[in-house]
Amino acid sequence: MQRFLDPRVLAGISGLDLVAKTVVDGFVAGLHRSPDFGFSQEFAEYRAYTPGDDLRHVDWNVYARTERAYLKRYRGETNSVLTLLLDASNSMNYTSHSVKKMDYARYTAASLFYLAIQDQRDAAGLIVFDDEVRNFIRPSTRQGQFHRLLSGLELAEPRARTDFAKPLRHFQEFLRRRGLVLILSDFYESPETIVRTVEPLRFHGNEVILFHILDPQEIRPNLGQSAILVDLETDERLEVTPEYAHDEYRKKMDAHIEALRDKTRAAGMDYYQLVTDRPLDGALREYLTIRQGKN
Amino acid sequence: MGFLAPWFLAGALALGVPVYLHLLRRHTTNPRPVSSLMFFEKRTQSSTRQRRLRFLLLLALRLAVLFFLVMAFANPFVNRRGKASAGDNLLLIVVDNSFSMREGTRLADAKREATSLLASRGGGSRAQVMTLGSQLTALTQPVQDPGVLRAAIAGIQPSDSRANFGELARGIRSLADSVHSPIEMHLFSDMQKSGMPASFSELSLPGNISLLLHPIVRDSVPNWTVESVNAPGQVWDPKKARVQAVIAGFHTPAATRSVTLVVNGKGVATQNANVPANGRVTVEFQTLDVPYGFSKCEVRIDSADTLPADDVTLFSVERADPEDVLFVHERGDTRSQVYFGAALVAAAESAFTVENVPADQMGNANLQKYAFVVLSDVTSVPSAFENDLLRYVQGGGSVLIAAGTSSSGHPHIPVFGGNISDTNDYSRGPERFTTVGDADPSHPSMQNIAKWSGVKFYYAEVVDPGDARVVARLTDGTPLLLDKKIGEGRVLLLASGLDNITNDFPLHPSFVPFIDQTARYLSGTERRSGSAVANSYLELRTAKEQAVSVEVIDPQGRRPLSIQEASSAQSFELTQAGFYELRLANGRRNVIGVNADRRESDLDVIPDETLALWKGNATPQTAASSPATASTTEEPVKPYGLWWYAMLVLLVAAIVESLFASGYLGTQREEP
């Protein structure tokens, strides 16, 4: 089943819902049983009865055998709010192979929505932004929310450029309920700016995860000869030599990733790097790890 | 500065290829999109600029490689003059030692001027000494030793050859094929006008030859000479032998010259010849009374001019008894013996004596004393005579048979052996006669076949040739003259008569030379000449006489042929004036008087305009016309090729380009 998580395979599947189902089913089938997740009515533990407890929760079978009253504890109603912030700037349109960064982000988002809504009954919402908030789907568990979210993803075509500072206040307006905030972006901004912009969400009590989506050529560019590079967002042109791309650029990119990871974690947020030529299970595993932590 | 192969400069168009690849094609690179230029800083551009500079340097190196490759093929050169090329020049000294240089002090003057030229040049430069006679003769190799060169000049002796400037130019052209360095040729000569070739273009010299002429004399000199002598080589009757001499004067006034006929050193007759101004006169001596054997004769004049060597013409005369010829005829035939005898006496200068005998009187004759036998239209001969005749032929004798009308009734031809199959009586035909059709001009009897064209044949026997050689045929194909070898001798058959009945041949002028040549062919004697011109060649042996030794004694009494040459040489060049004594391969002895070519006696000189034209034809830069200026000529301009330097720079540029290019490619290699 692992091959179904290959982005190149997923690119051949039309429809985000089918992609999300394929990813999640394939991912879950690849896991062993785990007691750490399940539905909310699932038994958790016994606790000694104390006056004032609801008698409906007393396990009378145990009382009959032991003449002691114990209460059955269940995993409570742990429905969380998942809000996914999707960067739809022009830089997400880049690719060096068959899967664009934007497509990879869509697959990831769709899979997370599927996992949250269909499997865990969590409320899920979507904010699509570039230098403005272009689309907002309020988190909900209502019927048809999953398809609304997928529709929002379908409509999120990259354009304009990224600006984290500007739509920040809108994030805070929209995210009134505490929950899980996932940001999918290529984060072409200084780490300080990113953390400074996103940090207020953490102060609000949200769990914040930064999914850094990168193309392999962005990490290890390979120029055969001198080339004129065009910035997809600013249309700026620059002639670059292979030596620079091989040496200087890689150092700068590695330093950028390292700084972003360090500063993000230092701010109490999580950072995860998604490279578009790798399977999608990494993002799902990260999500579920966070969910387990919340419970 | 110039190019030896300028058409290779068209290869410079290839310079556009690296320019296109480096400058034009580079701008066609498609822009490559990236997510962000966030990590590409200003420093990137400086790196690109540096690389662009490196590209330009690489471009310059590649352009240099192509440029110098084109230059190397175009072979540029610069003209250099000066001492650097002087050592490579060859100083060629040519001294004319032809017969005319015997006049006065011409040869001594030429040698003196040549020696002074050599002295003025000093040592260090290569020089070669040659003489110009009938051909160009090298006396030394190109050497720097002035002593050797001076000795060679001092040793030059006058010859009896005729100078030919065309031969000089031809020899120099051959020399220039092997010597590629500039050649400075100095010609010391009397510039005799008769030495010029028929075509002026034969004097052309290669471009690396600079010709400097040193005329020894400026004006023509009067000269009398015995221009030619017409004397028989063989004499059988001294009273019938005559000697005619032509006395010529070149640029001379009218004068009376005493002409003396000298036989074996003794003057036998003297006449005065009134030679007109710049003209010639013929003197005839009515008798040539010489003893038996070879006599050394000469015709001498008292010219009192400055070239006495041409005042005498040598010739030799051999006196012998006439040989007998047996002429057998029918008793009633009187015409053929008259025609044959008259022709033989007239042509062969009394070399033969004809003995006429009727056929029916032939008995036991001693045939060995006859040079050859003639059977003129005999119907039959006694069998004993026929047997003697056959033995005579088989032993080396020769027979001429003429088959006239009398032979028609007798199909058998004596001695010849062939049968008469038919007779052709052309007088009864519509044209009344026929003529000679095909003939073999290589046969000694037919050497003047062209003169047979008007001969009419009215009657001819048709003879089966068998194994005989058909020398001539009539126009209808009937064999006319057949040559058959029997034993050691031969039989010549004329299928017509020797009278004027069966043909008009005896009345025709070609009859006499035919009888003369046939008689000499059958008797085995050839007409000899008693004189020859210097530098002519004498045939020593025929193809059949390869293994037989010959002997030649020159005028100085020396034997110029080595033992090996005496047994193998086919011919011998008569180089000196004087009497040569020879014993040829056929055993005959011969004496030949050799004289210089009388064109050398005309001492007229080449006009200055012609000399200037000749010099201009050699090299336009050298206009020296006198010995004084000739010795101070400038060093010739020499093209100095630069292709070697172009190739050296090309090699360096190619190496540097390879280093740069490999370095450039190396930076593009990805780490594993």
Boltz contact constraints between the chains, C-beta under 6 A:
constraints:
  - contact:
      token1: [A, 91]
      token2: [B, 35]
      max_distance: 6.0
  - contact:
      token1: [A, 91]
      token2: [B, 36]
      max_distance: 6.0
  - contact:
      token1: [A, 94]
      token2: [B, 35]
      max_distance: 6.0
  - contact:
      token1: [A, 186]
      token2: [B, 35]
      max_distance: 6.0
  - contact:
      token1: [A, 188]
      token2: [B, 36]
      max_distance: 6.0
  - contact:
      token1: [A, 188]
      token2: [B, 38]
      max_distance: 6.0
  - contact:
      token1: [A, 218]
      token2: [B, 35]
      max_distance: 6.0
  - contact:
      token1: [A, 227]
      token2: [B, 32]
      max_distance: 6.0
  - contact:
      token1: [A, 228]
      token2: [B, 31]
      max_distance: 6.0
  - contact:
      token1: [A, 229]
      token2: [B, 32]
      max_distance: 6.0
  - contact:
      token1: [A, 229]
      token2: [B, 34]
      max_distance: 6.0
  - contact:
      token1: [A, 230]
      token2: [B, 31]
      max_distance: 6.0
  - contact:
      token1: [A, 230]
      token2: [B, 33]
      max_distance: 6.0
  - contact:
      token1: [A, 231]
      token2: [B, 36]
      max_distance: 6.0
  - contact:
      token1: [A, 231]
      token2: [B, 37]
      max_distance: 6.0
  - contact:
      token1: [A, 232]
      token2: [B, 33]
      max_distance: 6.0
  - contact:
      token1: [A, 232]
      token2: [B, 35]
      max_distance: 6.0
  - contact:
      token1: [A, 236]
      token2: [B, 37]
      max_distance: 6.0
  - contact:
      token1: [A, 238]
      token2: [B, 37]
      max_distance: 6.0
  - contact:
      token1: [A, 238]
      token2: [B, 40]
      max_distance: 6.0
  - contact:
      token1: [A, 239]
      token2: [B, 48]
      max_distance: 6.0
  - contact:
      token1: [A, 240]
      token2: [B, 40]
      max_distance: 6.0
  - contact:
      token1: [A, 240]
      token2: [B, 44]
      max_distance: 6.0
  - contact:
      token1: [A, 241]
      token2: [B, 47]
      max_distance: 6.0
  - contact:
      token1: [A, 241]
      token2: [B, 48]
      max_distance: 6.0
  - contact:
      token1: [A, 241]
      token2: [B, 51]
      max_distance: 6.0
  - contact:
      token1: [A, 242]
      token2: [B, 668]
      max_distance: 6.0
  - contact:
      token1: [A, 243]
      token2: [B, 667]
      max_distance: 6.0
  - contact:
      token1: [A, 244]
      token2: [B, 44]
      max_distance: 6.0
  - contact:
      token1: [A, 244]
      token2: [B, 47]
      max_distance: 6.0
  - contact:
      token1: [A, 249]
      token2: [B, 39]
      max_distance: 6.0
  - contact:
      token1: [A, 252]
      token2: [B, 39]
      max_distance: 6.0
  - contact:
      token1: [A, 253]
      token2: [B, 39]
      max_distance: 6.0
